[in-house]
Amino acid sequence: MTSESPHGAAVKRLVRRAQRGDAGAFESLARSCGTTLYRVAASCLGNQEADVADAIQETLVAAWRNIGSLEQPRYFKTWLIRICINACRQVQRRRRATVPLDSVGEERLDASLRAAGRVDETTRAAAAAEANAAFGRLVDAAGEAYALVITLYYGEGYSTAEIAELLSMSPEAVRQRLFRGRARIKRALAENPALAHPVDHEGPARAVGHPSRPRAPDGEGLMQATAPA
């Protein structure tokens, strides 16, 4: 029998408290997912700040209203991401946005893109923000059609199967998006290698994995991984 991780136990306690009407517990859960929500919304909505803010606000309102329906607390983050994606689609319909959420994909980008997407919450704020910005630049380079899948896979650590379920598409379609997004990033990096590097304010941000998933293996860096054989 696998024991529950401390992180998982803490999430479970907070979810149960939120389901009993504890707004403070819900605020703690939402705060812990703040970076994820921003990344997902920005990937869906093309970094349109007003739309991103609207989508996040709608996500949190819907999540608070429906927290009682969450049967498995350990999946809170995935549940919240699904709500966020739906909120982004609603914003797109209202604003006649053009970013597609249902098309394209491929194999794995390399482990260093995962590392670029992970930010240690205990890192100094300036370094963490710049590391996150570096990941955002790589996501932007992938293009609107591929940004969400790149974000979920490399930034949030979800598997192709999990992403396929979140986005209601086949795992092969997810792999195709990843492959094509990686190709676009490779071309962008060939033109501007600095895209992958955050500005070092007070020391580098340490990379950590998804709390419920193993860390990705160390890589030699995105430039080497995307270089021609």
Rosetta silent file (secondary structure, phi, psi, omega in degrees, C-alpha in Angstrom):
SEQUENCE: MTSESPHGAAVKRLVRRAQRGDAGAFESLARSCGTTLYRVAASCLGNQEADVADAIQETLVAAWRNIGSLEQPRYFKTWLIRICINACRQVQRRRRATVPLDSVGEERLDASLRAAGRVDETTRAAAAAEANAAFGRLVDAAGEAYALVITLYYGEGYSTAEIAELLSMSPEAVRQRLFRGRARIKRALAENPALAHPVDHEGPARAVGHPSRPRAPDGEGLMQATAPA
SCORE:     score description
SCORE:     0.000 S_00000001
   1 L     0.000  127.107 -177.984    0.000    0.000    0.000 S_00000001
   2 L   -81.950  128.106  179.838    1.485    3.349   -1.036 S_00000001
   3 L   -76.126  151.692 -179.137    1.602    5.964    1.711 S_00000001
   4 L   -78.597  137.973  179.783    0.233    9.427    0.983 S_00000001
   5 L   -70.182  155.150  176.604    2.815   12.170    0.481 S_00000001
   6 H   -56.432  -40.032  178.653    2.875   15.106    2.932 S_00000001
   7 H   -63.043  -46.496 -179.576    1.902   17.425    0.079 S_00000001
   8 H   -61.766  -38.903  179.209   -1.017   15.203   -0.908 S_00000001
   9 H   -66.269  -38.908  179.250   -2.213   14.970    2.680 S_00000001
  10 H   -66.064  -42.383  177.653   -2.065   18.750    3.058 S_00000001
  11 H   -61.511  -43.860 -179.446   -4.065   19.271   -0.152 S_00000001
  12 H   -59.834  -44.362  179.549   -6.642   16.743    1.000 S_00000001
  13 H   -62.634  -43.585 -179.241   -7.083   18.514    4.333 S_00000001
  14 H   -65.405  -40.897  179.180   -7.465   21.901    2.650 S_00000001
  15 H   -62.846  -45.057 -179.349   -9.982   20.570    0.122 S_00000001
  16 H   -62.359  -39.306  177.162  -12.074   18.966    2.863 S_00000001
  17 H   -66.104  -42.783  178.722  -12.042   22.221    4.828 S_00000001
  18 H   -62.269  -38.528  178.873  -12.998   24.200    1.720 S_00000001
  19 H   -66.545  -20.368  175.356  -15.841   21.795    1.059 S_00000001
  20 L   -91.889    6.808  175.105  -17.141   22.606    4.538 S_00000001
  21 L    99.119   13.131 -179.292  -17.168   26.312    3.635 S_00000001
  22 L   -83.120  100.509 -177.767  -13.715   27.396    4.804 S_00000001
  23 H   -65.914  -32.287  178.772  -12.862   30.263    2.451 S_00000001
  24 H   -64.261  -39.036  178.023   -9.356   30.555    3.891 S_00000001
  25 H   -65.285  -41.334  178.389   -8.592   26.960    2.992 S_00000001
  26 H   -64.885  -39.041  178.756   -9.799   27.542   -0.554 S_00000001
  27 H   -61.778  -39.238  177.998   -7.677   30.686   -0.791 S_00000001
  28 H   -63.657  -42.592  178.251   -4.601   28.648    0.218 S_00000001
  29 H   -62.511  -46.115 -177.894   -5.355   26.064   -2.465 S_00000001
  30 H   -64.794  -40.098 -179.695   -5.914   28.731   -5.094 S_00000001
  31 H   -63.282  -38.565 -179.610   -2.735   30.591   -4.146 S_00000001
  32 H   -66.452  -20.565 -179.744   -0.664   27.427   -4.502 S_00000001
  33 L  -105.668   10.557 -174.292   -1.969   27.071   -8.072 S_00000001
  34 H   -59.126  -46.288 -179.828   -1.624   30.726   -9.018 S_00000001
  35 H   -63.957  -41.349  179.112    1.363   30.325  -11.340 S_00000001
  36 H   -60.728  -46.934 -179.279   -0.237   27.318  -13.016 S_00000001
  37 H   -60.880  -41.443  179.972   -3.499   29.168  -13.646 S_00000001
  38 H   -64.702  -45.104 -179.571   -1.672   32.121  -15.146 S_00000001
  39 H   -60.389  -45.569 -178.007    0.423   29.913  -17.428 S_00000001
  40 H   -64.446  -46.838 -178.494   -2.588   27.935  -18.632 S_00000001
  41 H   -64.753  -41.891  179.450   -4.722   31.022  -19.217 S_00000001
  42 H   -65.073  -36.501  177.963   -1.887   32.874  -20.971 S_00000001
  43 H   -65.505  -38.770 -179.390   -1.241   29.848  -23.178 S_00000001
  44 H   -73.747  -36.486 -168.234   -4.889   29.688  -24.158 S_00000001
  45 H  -109.727   11.781  174.196   -5.476   33.392  -24.620 S_00000001
  46 L    66.082   34.418  176.336   -2.219   34.558  -26.154 S_00000001
  47 L    60.975   26.328  172.411   -1.036   36.635  -23.184 S_00000001
  48 L   -80.142  104.194 -167.040   -3.924   39.084  -23.481 S_00000001
  49 H   -58.201  -41.259 -179.173   -3.769   40.333  -19.904 S_00000001
  50 H   -64.643  -42.979  178.955   -7.401   41.429  -19.564 S_00000001
  51 H   -65.902  -40.476  179.065   -8.669   38.130  -20.946 S_00000001
  52 H   -61.396  -46.257  179.803   -6.259   36.158  -18.768 S_00000001
  53 H   -61.388  -42.372  178.208   -7.426   38.012  -15.663 S_00000001
  54 H   -61.453  -44.589 -177.878  -11.074   37.403  -16.569 S_00000001
  55 H   -64.195  -41.569  179.427  -10.475   33.696  -17.138 S_00000001
  56 H   -65.694  -42.751  178.688   -8.641   33.269  -13.826 S_00000001
  57 H   -61.087  -45.108  179.393  -11.357   35.144  -11.950 S_00000001
  58 H   -65.084  -35.247  177.413  -14.064   33.006  -13.538 S_00000001
  59 H   -61.321  -47.939 -176.304  -12.049   29.879  -12.757 S_00000001
  60 H   -67.940  -38.488  177.512  -11.804   30.708   -9.073 S_00000001
  61 H   -63.795  -46.480 -179.530  -15.473   31.648   -8.779 S_00000001
  62 H   -64.761  -39.359 -179.414  -16.555   28.430  -10.500 S_00000001
  63 H   -65.738  -42.806  179.186  -14.154   26.329   -8.421 S_00000001
  64 H   -63.288  -42.066 -179.419  -15.394   27.813   -5.136 S_00000001
  65 H   -67.400  -28.812 -173.070  -19.010   27.266   -6.119 S_00000001
  66 H  -113.617   13.189 -177.501  -18.363   23.681   -7.175 S_00000001
  67 H   -58.755  -28.552  179.375  -15.706   22.523   -4.710 S_00000001
  68 H   -65.180  -19.833 -178.257  -18.265   20.180   -3.166 S_00000001
  69 H   -84.398   -9.005 -178.391  -18.361   18.155   -6.375 S_00000001
  70 L   -78.591  108.974 -175.017  -14.658   17.237   -6.180 S_00000001
  71 L   -84.076  -28.695 -178.459  -14.661   13.626   -5.003 S_00000001
  72 L  -119.596   96.572 -174.116  -10.901   13.008   -5.012 S_00000001
  73 H   -55.435  -29.463 -177.640   -9.066   15.902   -3.334 S_00000001
  74 H   -65.215  -15.735  178.834   -5.636   14.800   -4.596 S_00000001
  75 H   -98.673   20.729 -177.287   -6.768   15.808   -8.107 S_00000001
  76 H   -54.879  -47.721 -175.555   -7.604   19.381   -7.081 S_00000001
  77 H   -63.035  -44.537  178.447   -4.969   20.935   -9.341 S_00000001
  78 H   -63.161  -41.395  177.404   -6.021   18.926  -12.404 S_00000001
  79 H   -60.176  -42.815 -179.257   -9.675   19.712  -11.653 S_00000001
  80 H   -67.524  -38.918  177.686   -8.824   23.415  -11.396 S_00000001
  81 H   -61.986  -41.824  179.311   -6.899   23.346  -14.689 S_00000001
  82 H   -61.391  -42.744  177.259   -9.896   21.791  -16.429 S_00000001
  83 H   -62.330  -40.819 -179.500  -12.124   24.572  -15.080 S_00000001
  84 H   -63.651  -42.964  178.664   -9.558   27.149  -16.241 S_00000001
  85 H   -61.532  -42.384  177.552   -9.457   25.718  -19.773 S_00000001
  86 H   -64.051  -39.604  178.221  -13.259   25.863  -19.945 S_00000001
  87 H   -63.945  -38.801  178.010  -13.212   29.443  -18.648 S_00000001
  88 H   -63.694  -38.861  178.270  -10.691   30.371  -21.347 S_00000001
  89 H   -64.461  -37.946  177.756  -12.959   28.900  -23.995 S_00000001
  90 H   -65.786  -41.999  177.514  -15.835   30.979  -22.688 S_00000001
  91 H   -61.911  -42.287  178.887  -13.677   34.111  -22.800 S_00000001
  92 H   -60.073  -43.953 -179.963  -12.645   33.265  -26.346 S_00000001
  93 H   -63.406  -40.503 -179.119  -16.243   32.909  -27.442 S_00000001
  94 H   -69.335  -41.560 -174.894  -17.180   36.217  -25.867 S_00000001
  95 H   -94.035    3.326 -178.091  -14.202   38.136  -27.192 S_00000001
  96 L    55.484   40.415  177.866  -14.064   36.364  -30.557 S_00000001
  97 L   -67.907  160.878 -174.499  -10.486   35.322  -29.800 S_00000001
  98 L  -115.466    4.028 -177.958   -8.721   33.273  -32.436 S_00000001
  99 L   -76.260  117.160 -179.680   -6.409   31.024  -30.417 S_00000001
 100 L   -75.352  139.991  178.377   -7.384   27.384  -31.132 S_00000001
 101 L  -111.046   -3.433 -170.364   -7.505   25.022  -28.143 S_00000001
 102 L  -121.050   24.520 -176.257   -8.413   21.801  -29.888 S_00000001
 103 L  -133.454  156.230  161.838   -5.790   21.096  -32.539 S_00000001
 104 L    82.604  164.966  177.774   -2.194   19.773  -33.101 S_00000001
 105 E   162.896 -165.156  168.211    0.885   17.863  -31.264 S_00000001
 106 L   173.276 -153.573 -177.440    4.010   15.210  -31.204 S_00000001
 107 L   -74.830 -163.761 -178.023    6.569   13.529  -29.051 S_00000001
 108 L   -78.933  139.208  165.841    8.394   14.835  -26.022 S_00000001
 109 L   -71.051 -174.170 -179.317   10.311   18.088  -25.959 S_00000001
 110 L   -97.719  170.470 -173.168   13.444   17.445  -23.933 S_00000001
 111 H   -61.858  -27.182 -177.768   13.891   17.429  -20.171 S_00000001
 112 H   -69.737  -26.194  175.325   15.542   20.843  -20.103 S_00000001
 113 H   -70.458  -36.558  173.457   12.325   22.526  -21.282 S_00000001
 114 H   -57.793  -47.354 -177.470   10.594   20.875  -18.336 S_00000001
 115 H   -61.631  -38.804  178.656   13.291   22.303  -16.092 S_00000001
 116 H   -63.280  -27.725 -176.782   12.844   25.766  -17.580 S_00000001
 117 H   -86.514   -9.894 -176.583    9.155   25.569  -16.723 S_00000001
 118 L   -99.251  134.784 -178.723    9.575   24.640  -13.067 S_00000001
 119 L  -127.621  127.539  177.215   10.043   27.332  -10.463 S_00000001
 120 L   -71.846  122.282 -177.334   10.864   26.698   -6.806 S_00000001
 121 L   -64.994  -17.916 -179.762    8.312   28.564   -4.733 S_00000001
 122 L   -90.058   -3.637 -178.796   10.980   29.263   -2.085 S_00000001
 123 L   -70.819  153.722  176.292   13.292   31.019   -4.562 S_00000001
 124 L   -53.376  140.431 -171.560   13.747   34.761   -4.327 S_00000001
 125 H   -56.764  -43.037 -176.613   10.835   36.460   -6.029 S_00000001
 126 H   -64.267  -45.117 -178.743   12.868   38.291   -8.669 S_00000001
 127 H   -67.202  -40.397  179.675   14.787   35.191   -9.792 S_00000001
 128 H   -64.039  -42.850 -179.404   11.657   33.052   -9.777 S_00000001
 129 H   -64.329  -38.811 -179.320    9.726   35.599  -11.816 S_00000001
 130 H   -70.958  -36.547  175.987   12.519   35.845  -14.380 S_00000001
 131 H   -63.815  -40.306  178.274   12.796   32.056  -14.653 S_00000001
 132 H   -66.057  -37.239  178.441    9.058   31.900  -15.228 S_00000001
 133 H   -65.206  -36.581  178.507    9.365   34.648  -17.837 S_00000001
 134 H   -63.104  -42.673  176.933   12.041   32.615  -19.635 S_00000001
 135 H   -62.945  -40.303  178.586    9.668   29.672  -19.830 S_00000001
 136 H   -60.542  -36.926  178.391    6.961   32.011  -21.087 S_00000001
 137 H   -65.630  -37.874  178.139    9.219   33.166  -23.902 S_00000001
 138 H   -67.460  -40.394  177.621    9.767   29.549  -24.970 S_00000001
 139 H   -62.250  -43.321  178.412    6.012   28.901  -24.855 S_00000001
 140 H   -60.166  -39.007 -179.863    5.419   31.994  -26.975 S_00000001
 141 H   -65.265  -27.498  179.360    7.986   30.718  -29.468 S_00000001
 142 H   -67.727  -28.665 -179.397    6.040   27.472  -29.789 S_00000001
 143 L    99.697  155.512 -173.534    3.043   29.390  -31.155 S_00000001
 144 H   -58.823  -38.108 -176.013   -0.562   29.742  -30.075 S_00000001
 145 H   -69.001  -20.908 -174.044   -1.707   26.367  -31.383 S_00000001
 146 H  -113.443   -8.636 -170.362    0.919   24.526  -29.322 S_00000001
 147 H   -61.337  -43.602 -175.411    1.306   26.737  -26.246 S_00000001
 148 H   -66.105  -44.423  179.956   -1.213   25.025  -23.975 S_00000001
 149 H   -65.335  -42.137  177.003    0.115   21.518  -24.554 S_00000001
 150 H   -59.240  -44.422 -179.516    3.716   22.709  -24.116 S_00000001
 151 H   -62.205  -47.618 -177.982    2.728   24.431  -20.865 S_00000001
 152 H   -66.312  -38.799 -175.041    0.912   21.418  -19.417 S_00000001
 153 H   -77.953  -50.509 -174.400    3.623   18.938  -20.418 S_00000001
 154 H   -92.546  -34.022 -179.861    6.808   20.860  -19.676 S_00000001
 155 H   -82.443  -37.967 -174.310    5.636   23.492  -17.222 S_00000001
 156 L  -109.294   -9.527  173.490    3.218   21.440  -15.138 S_00000001
 157 L    80.672   17.369  177.952    4.548   17.907  -15.619 S_00000001
 158 L   -78.503  146.883  178.510    1.414   16.236  -16.950 S_00000001
 159 L   -77.600  166.927  177.921    1.797   13.139  -19.113 S_00000001
 160 H   -62.089  -35.644  179.020    0.519   12.929  -22.675 S_00000001
 161 H   -65.785  -42.430  179.654   -2.308   10.681  -21.465 S_00000001
 162 H   -65.948  -41.680  178.314   -3.333   13.179  -18.785 S_00000001
 163 H   -64.554  -40.298  178.235   -3.223   16.075  -21.237 S_00000001
 164 H   -58.577  -40.539  178.943   -5.271   14.074  -23.720 S_00000001
 165 H   -69.006  -42.039  179.856   -7.934   13.599  -21.053 S_00000001
 166 H   -61.211  -39.804 -173.483   -7.847   17.267  -20.028 S_00000001
 167 H  -101.438    4.005  178.744   -8.219   18.486  -23.606 S_00000001
 168 L    55.879   51.247  176.081  -10.482   15.705  -24.917 S_00000001
 169 L  -138.360  174.224 -179.453   -8.089   14.628  -27.636 S_00000001
 170 L   -80.998  152.804  175.031   -6.048   11.535  -28.412 S_00000001
 171 H   -56.997  -35.345  178.775   -2.588   10.963  -26.894 S_00000001
 172 H   -64.228  -38.407  177.293   -1.209   10.872  -30.431 S_00000001
 173 H   -64.041  -38.738  176.667   -2.641   14.331  -31.102 S_00000001
 174 H   -62.613  -45.822  179.325   -0.934   15.564  -27.946 S_00000001
 175 H   -60.788  -37.989  178.516    2.370   14.053  -29.076 S_00000001
 176 H   -64.936  -40.276  177.895    1.994   15.729  -32.459 S_00000001
 177 H   -63.667  -43.217  179.986    1.461   19.112  -30.820 S_00000001
 178 H   -61.706  -42.674 -179.768    4.503   18.632  -28.647 S_00000001
 179 H   -62.079  -47.932 -177.067    6.652   17.677  -31.639 S_00000001
 180 H   -69.571  -38.103  176.037    5.555   20.638  -33.718 S_00000001
 181 H   -62.954  -41.084  177.904    5.843   23.042  -30.805 S_00000001
 182 H   -62.888  -39.753  179.281    9.363   21.814  -30.125 S_00000001
 183 H   -61.735  -39.850  178.829   10.309   22.341  -33.780 S_00000001
 184 H   -67.539  -39.361  177.731    9.133   25.951  -33.584 S_00000001
 185 H   -63.843  -41.240  179.013   11.083   26.484  -30.353 S_00000001
 186 H   -58.441  -44.798 -179.997   14.183   25.011  -31.981 S_00000001
 187 H   -64.704  -40.211 -179.690   13.942   27.479  -34.859 S_00000001
 188 H   -66.035  -39.543  179.781   13.406   30.389  -32.461 S_00000001
 189 H   -68.565  -32.890  177.280   16.385   29.366  -30.334 S_00000001
 190 H   -62.209  -33.726  179.715   18.590   29.096  -33.419 S_00000001
 191 H   -83.107  -32.031 -176.147   17.820   32.763  -34.072 S_00000001
 192 L  -148.166   84.930 -178.686   17.991   33.872  -30.427 S_00000001
 193 H   -59.091  -23.574 -177.502   19.588   31.463  -27.898 S_00000001
 194 H   -66.872  -13.462  178.598   18.992   33.963  -25.078 S_00000001
 195 H   -55.300  -33.562 -173.477   15.288   33.059  -25.097 S_00000001
 196 H   -85.824   -4.230 -171.263   16.022   30.097  -22.842 S_00000001
 197 L  -114.692  121.282  174.311   18.022   31.972  -20.218 S_00000001
 198 L   -72.353  157.989  173.229   16.563   33.985  -17.345 S_00000001
 199 L   -77.131  128.334 -176.718   18.368   37.062  -16.091 S_00000001
 200 L   -86.331  102.987 -179.196   20.263   36.091  -12.925 S_00000001
 201 L   -81.585  -58.187 -177.014   19.322   38.649  -10.282 S_00000001
 202 L  -136.340   39.836 -178.634   20.459   37.016   -7.026 S_00000001
 203 L   109.557  153.101 -175.769   21.301   33.485   -8.040 S_00000001
 204 L   -72.551  150.511  173.823   19.514   30.958  -10.232 S_00000001
 205 L   -73.954  135.682  177.881   16.069   29.600   -9.500 S_00000001
 206 L   -83.316  138.665 -179.290   16.184   25.972   -8.435 S_00000001
 207 L   -90.069  133.941  175.052   14.031   23.626  -10.482 S_00000001
 208 L  -129.450  154.366 -177.793   11.629   21.306   -8.734 S_00000001
 209 L   -86.455  176.399  171.119    9.233   18.805  -10.194 S_00000001
 210 L   -56.307  132.948 -173.604    5.477   18.416   -9.926 S_00000001
 211 L   -58.259  -26.405 -177.622    4.855   17.473   -6.235 S_00000001
 212 L  -105.110   10.509 -177.722    3.161   14.204   -7.115 S_00000001
 213 L  -129.400  152.517  177.134    5.502   13.239   -9.967 S_00000001
 214 L   -66.386  153.195  177.784    9.175   12.227  -10.160 S_00000001
 215 L   -69.176  146.071  175.557   11.653   14.871  -11.243 S_00000001
 216 L   -69.347  151.283  178.211   12.667   14.859  -14.861 S_00000001
 217 L   -64.737  151.085  177.852   16.253   13.753  -15.503 S_00000001
 218 L   -64.057  143.622  178.406   18.870   16.462  -15.731 S_00000001
 219 L  -120.929  169.752 -179.836   19.593   17.623  -19.306 S_00000001
 220 L   -83.662   -3.659  179.852   22.468   19.415  -20.991 S_00000001
 221 L   115.695  153.888 -175.528   20.168   22.320  -21.855 S_00000001
 222 H   -63.876  -35.814 -179.104   17.645   23.145  -24.491 S_00000001
 223 H   -61.287  -47.147 -179.510   20.195   24.430  -26.968 S_00000001
 224 H   -67.144  -39.230 -175.885   22.122   21.154  -27.035 S_00000001
 225 H   -66.729  -29.875 -177.542   18.960   19.047  -27.044 S_00000001
 226 H   -98.732    1.601  179.488   17.533   20.850  -30.061 S_00000001
 227 L   -71.809  150.278  178.999   20.791   21.052  -32.006 S_00000001
 228 L   -61.697  146.650  179.659   21.041   19.010  -35.217 S_00000001
 229 L   -68.577    0.000    0.000   22.547   15.560  -34.809 S_00000001
